[in-house]
């Protein structure tokens, strides 16, 4: 019996957001939360009772590190990682993500302040990987391209994690999460790392930009207006990914069209069990769009781990993605599975 259902490696930080959807630089009251793309994915499973774990680094003695640890505990996540000396005022720290949620026709703007980020130092030797994967065990290891591309060290760590997970019968999910600013000047290095991780993965997740720029897969052809008209071309792209990476058995992508900041068309495509499963795009209300994609991944992985019918994996993920964007925090925290299915069905009636 494996101790953990789902684990990930990440660089934890904090996000600060002006209250009342005000722009950064104008709003002068901020809400702070502990966050990372990878821990956001785990949040669905942690909320619904699965055993999860975060591998990260922490600045020793930092009140921000203490806050992050407290939030991970509150969110029912185990964590471990090295305590790194700050090294003075100009040393290491946790990243700050300063986000304007936008409103109406004023689009969101995100400023990443990552100088001195402690998570960039993480290496395989920082963890007892034999204990984690052989003695404790994990059913699923989630890897994100954001963390893999964060530094040469984190790229090597993700390669090692995929290697030892594969050797210990831990399934691997890989969300490509391409970011141009992380790849600048490192294209060959990162293409090799991403391709090797993808070749070991059981679940591959990404949008058209991710598959094209991270793995070199030809993207979808330009379709007509509206997301529904593009579904066939997205399927063709995923077919090309399947041929290139035959080890994977599940492939997924989300579909999003922005009507305005507070209203999106939201859909998803998944290939699994040799069948296509599609949630046709439909309109959803948006309070804060950041984290919607991670919410989708988190819900799909939860459904996968719970051995739900395959056709439900993409539906559950669609619903937790739609749920995440109704919350000020950038992750979905469902109360129970019933609440998620109510979101999928469009049932917003009060429950007493």
C-alpha positions in Angstrom: 0.0 0.0 0.0 1.5 3.3 -1.1 1.4 6.1 1.6 0.6 8.9 -0.8 -2.0 9.2 -3.6 -0.4 12.3 -5.2 2.8 14.2 -4.8 4.6 17.0 -6.6 7.7 19.1 -6.5 7.3 22.9 -6.5 8.6 26.3 -5.5 6.1 27.7 -3.0 5.5 31.4 -2.9 2.9 34.0 -2.2 0.4 35.9 -4.3 -0.8 39.3 -3.4 -3.9 40.7 -5.1 -5.6 44.1 -4.7 -9.1 43.9 -3.1 -12.2 44.6 -5.2 -10.6 43.7 -8.5 -8.5 46.9 -8.5 -5.3 47.3 -10.6 -1.9 46.9 -9.1 -0.5 50.3 -8.4 -4.0 51.8 -7.7 -5.4 49.4 -5.2 -3.7 49.9 -1.8 -5.2 47.0 0.1 -4.0 43.5 -0.7 -5.0 39.9 0.0 -2.2 37.4 0.4 -2.2 33.7 -0.2 0.3 30.8 -0.4 0.5 29.4 -3.9 2.2 27.6 -6.7 0.8 26.0 -9.8 1.7 22.5 -8.6 0.3 22.7 -5.1 -2.8 24.2 -6.7 -3.2 21.0 -8.6 -3.0 18.9 -5.4 -5.6 21.0 -3.7 -8.6 19.2 -5.2 -7.3 15.8 -4.0 -6.3 17.2 -0.6 -9.7 18.8 -0.1 -11.5 15.6 -0.9 -9.6 13.3 1.4 -6.7 11.9 -0.6 -3.2 11.9 0.8 -0.9 14.4 -0.8 2.6 15.7 -0.4 4.6 18.8 -1.6 8.3 18.7 -2.1 9.7 22.2 -1.8 12.4 24.5 -0.3 11.9 26.9 2.6 13.9 30.0 3.8 15.0 29.2 7.3 13.4 31.4 9.9 11.4 33.3 7.4 7.9 34.4 8.5 6.8 34.0 4.9 8.0 30.4 5.0 6.1 29.9 8.3 2.9 31.3 6.6 3.3 29.0 3.6 3.8 25.9 5.9 0.7 26.9 7.9 -1.4 27.2 4.7 -0.2 23.8 3.4 -1.3 22.3 6.7 -4.6 24.0 6.5 -5.1 22.6 3.0 -4.4 19.1 4.3 -1.0 18.7 2.5 2.1 17.1 3.8 5.4 18.8 2.9 9.1 18.4 3.2 12.2 20.1 1.9 15.5 21.8 2.9 15.6 24.8 5.1 17.9 27.3 3.3 19.7 30.1 5.1 18.5 33.4 3.9 22.0 34.8 3.7 21.2 38.3 4.6 18.8 40.9 3.2 19.9 40.3 -0.4 19.8 36.5 -0.1 17.1 33.9 -0.7 13.4 34.4 -0.4 10.0 33.0 -1.5 8.7 34.4 -4.8 6.0 37.1 -4.9 3.3 36.9 -7.5 1.6 40.3 -7.8 -1.7 39.9 -9.6 -4.4 42.2 -10.9 -7.5 40.1 -11.5 -8.9 42.5 -14.0 -12.6 43.3 -14.5 -14.9 43.5 -17.4 -12.9 44.6 -20.5 -9.7 45.4 -18.4 -7.7 42.2 -18.7 -5.7 40.7 -15.8 -2.0 41.5 -15.4 0.4 39.5 -13.5 3.8 40.6 -12.3 6.2 37.9 -11.1 8.9 39.0 -8.7 11.2 35.9 -8.5 14.6 37.3 -7.7 16.5 35.2 -5.2 13.7 32.5 -5.3 14.7 29.7 -3.0 12.8 27.1 -5.0 15.3 27.5 -7.9 18.0 25.9 -5.7 16.2 22.5 -5.3 18.2 19.4 -6.3 17.6 15.7 -6.1 20.1 15.4 -3.2 17.8 17.6 -1.1 15.4 14.7 -0.7 15.6 11.1 0.3 14.0 9.8 -2.9 14.4 6.1 -2.0 12.4 6.7 1.2 9.7 8.8 -0.6 9.2 6.4 -3.6 10.3 3.0 -2.3 9.4 2.9 1.4 6.5 5.4 1.6 5.4 5.2 -2.0 3.2 7.3 -4.2 0.5 6.4 -6.7 1.0 9.4 -8.9 3.7 12.0 -9.3 2.7 15.3 -10.9 5.3 17.3 -12.7 4.8 20.8 -14.1 6.8 22.5 -16.9 6.8 25.7 -14.8 8.9 24.1 -12.1 11.0 22.0 -14.6 12.0 25.2 -16.4 12.6 27.3 -13.3 16.3 26.6 -13.2 18.9 24.1 -14.5 18.8 22.5 -11.1 15.0 22.0 -11.0 15.1 20.6 -14.5 17.5 17.9 -13.4 15.4 17.3 -10.3 12.3 16.7 -12.4 14.2 14.3 -14.6 15.3 12.4 -11.6 11.8 12.4 -10.1 10.4 11.0 -13.4 13.2 8.3 -13.4 12.7 7.1 -9.9 8.9 7.3 -10.1 9.0 5.1 -13.2 11.3 2.6 -11.5 8.9 2.3 -8.5 5.5 1.9 -10.3 4.5 5.5 -9.6 2.4 6.9 -12.5 3.5 10.3 -13.8 1.4 13.2 -15.0 3.1 16.0 -16.8 1.5 19.4 -17.4 3.8 21.1 -19.9 3.0 24.7 -18.9 5.3 26.4 -21.4 6.5 29.9 -20.4 8.5 31.8 -23.0 10.3 33.9 -20.4 11.6 30.7 -18.7 12.8 29.2 -22.0 14.7 32.2 -23.4 18.2 31.1 -24.3 17.6 27.6 -23.0 15.5 26.1 -25.8 17.7 23.1 -26.6 18.3 22.2 -23.0 14.7 22.4 -22.0 13.4 20.6 -25.1 15.5 17.6 -24.3 14.4 17.6 -20.6 10.7 18.0 -21.5 10.8 15.3 -24.2 12.4 12.8 -21.8 9.9 13.5 -19.0 7.1 13.3 -21.6 8.4 9.9 -22.8 8.1 8.5 -19.2 4.7 10.0 -18.5 1.4 8.3 -18.3 -0.7 11.5 -18.5 0.2 14.4 -20.8 -1.6 17.7 -20.4 -1.1 20.9 -22.4 -2.6 23.4 -24.8 -1.6 24.0 -28.4 1.2 26.4 -27.4 2.6 23.9 -24.9 2.7 21.0 -27.3 4.2 23.1 -30.1 6.8 25.0 -28.3 7.7 22.6 -25.5 7.7 19.4 -27.5 7.9 20.5 -31.1 4.5 19.0 -32.1 2.7 20.6 -35.0 -0.2 22.6 -33.6 -3.9 22.7 -34.7 -4.9 24.2 -38.0 -6.7 27.5 -37.9 -10.4 26.7 -37.7 -13.6 28.7 -37.9 -15.0 31.0 -35.3 -15.7 29.6 -31.9 -14.1 26.9 -29.9 -16.4 24.1 -31.0 -15.3 24.5 -34.6 -11.7 23.9 -33.5 -12.2 20.6 -31.7 -11.4 18.4 -34.6 -8.1 20.2 -35.2 -7.2 19.8 -31.5 -7.9 16.1 -31.8 -5.5 15.9 -34.8 -2.8 17.6 -32.8 -3.3 15.2 -29.9 -3.0 12.3 -32.3 0.4 13.6 -33.3 1.4 13.8 -29.6 0.2 10.2 -29.1 2.4 8.9 -31.9 5.4 10.8 -30.6 4.9 9.7 -27.0 3.3 6.2 -27.0 4.0 5.5 -23.3 1.2 7.9 -22.3 -2.4 6.7 -22.2 -4.2 9.9 -21.3 -3.9 13.2 -23.1 -5.9 16.3 -22.2 -6.3 20.0 -23.1 -8.6 22.7 -22.0 -10.5 25.1 -24.3 -11.0 28.7 -23.3 -12.4 31.7 -25.1 -12.6 35.0 -23.2 -15.8 36.9 -23.7 -14.7 39.4 -21.1 -12.8 39.0 -17.8 -15.8 37.8 -15.9 -17.3 35.5 -18.6 -15.5 32.7 -20.5 -16.4 29.9 -22.7 -14.9 26.8 -21.1 -14.5 23.3 -22.5 -12.1 20.4 -22.5 -10.9 17.4 -24.6 -9.4 14.2 -23.3 -8.2 11.0 -25.0 -8.2 8.0 -22.7 -9.1 4.3 -22.9 -8.8 4.6 -26.7 -11.7 7.0 -26.9 -12.3 10.7 -27.1 -14.1 12.5 -24.3 -15.2 16.0 -24.9 -16.9 18.7 -22.8 -18.3 21.1 -25.3 -17.5 24.7 -24.4 -20.1 26.6 -22.5 -20.2 29.9 -20.7 -19.0 30.1 -17.1 -18.8 33.1 -14.7 -15.3 34.2 -13.6 -14.3 36.0 -10.4 -10.6 35.5 -10.9 -9.3 33.4 -13.8 -5.9 32.5 -12.3 -5.8 28.9 -11.4 -8.5 27.6 -13.7 -6.2 25.4 -15.7 -4.7 24.0 -12.5 -8.2 23.4 -11.2 -8.9 21.3 -14.3 -5.8 19.2 -13.9 -6.5 18.7 -10.2 -10.0 17.5 -10.8 -9.0 15.2 -13.6 -6.2 13.6 -11.6 -8.6 13.2 -8.6 -11.1 11.4 -10.8 -8.3 9.2 -12.2 -7.0 8.3 -8.8 -10.6 7.5 -7.5 -11.1 5.1 -10.5 -14.2 6.9 -11.6 -15.5 5.9 -15.1 -13.1 7.2 -17.7 -15.7 9.4 -19.3 -16.1 11.2 -15.9 -12.4 12.3 -15.6 -12.7 15.2 -18.0 -16.1 16.2 -16.7 -14.9 16.3 -13.1 -11.8 18.3 -14.2 -14.0 20.7 -16.2 -16.1 21.3 -13.1 -13.2 21.9 -10.7 -11.6 24.3 -13.2 -14.9 26.1 -13.4 -15.1 26.1 -9.6 -11.5 27.5 -9.2 -12.3 30.7 -11.1 -15.2 31.5 -8.8 -12.8 31.7 -5.8 -10.4 34.5 -4.7 -7.7 31.9 -4.0 -6.2 30.4 -7.2 -7.2 26.8 -6.5 -10.4 24.8 -6.3 -11.5 23.7 -2.8 -14.6 21.6 -3.2 -16.6 20.7 -0.2 -17.4 17.2 -1.6 -17.8 15.4 -4.9 -21.5 16.3 -4.9 -20.6 20.0 -5.1 -18.4 19.4 -8.1 -21.1 17.4 -10.0 -23.5 20.2 -9.2 -21.2 22.6 -10.9 -20.9 20.3 -14.0 -24.7 20.0 -14.2 -25.2 23.8 -13.8 -27.1 23.3 -10.6 -26.5 26.5 -8.5 -29.5 26.0 -6.2 -29.0 26.5 -2.5 -28.3 23.4 -0.5 -29.6 23.4 3.1 
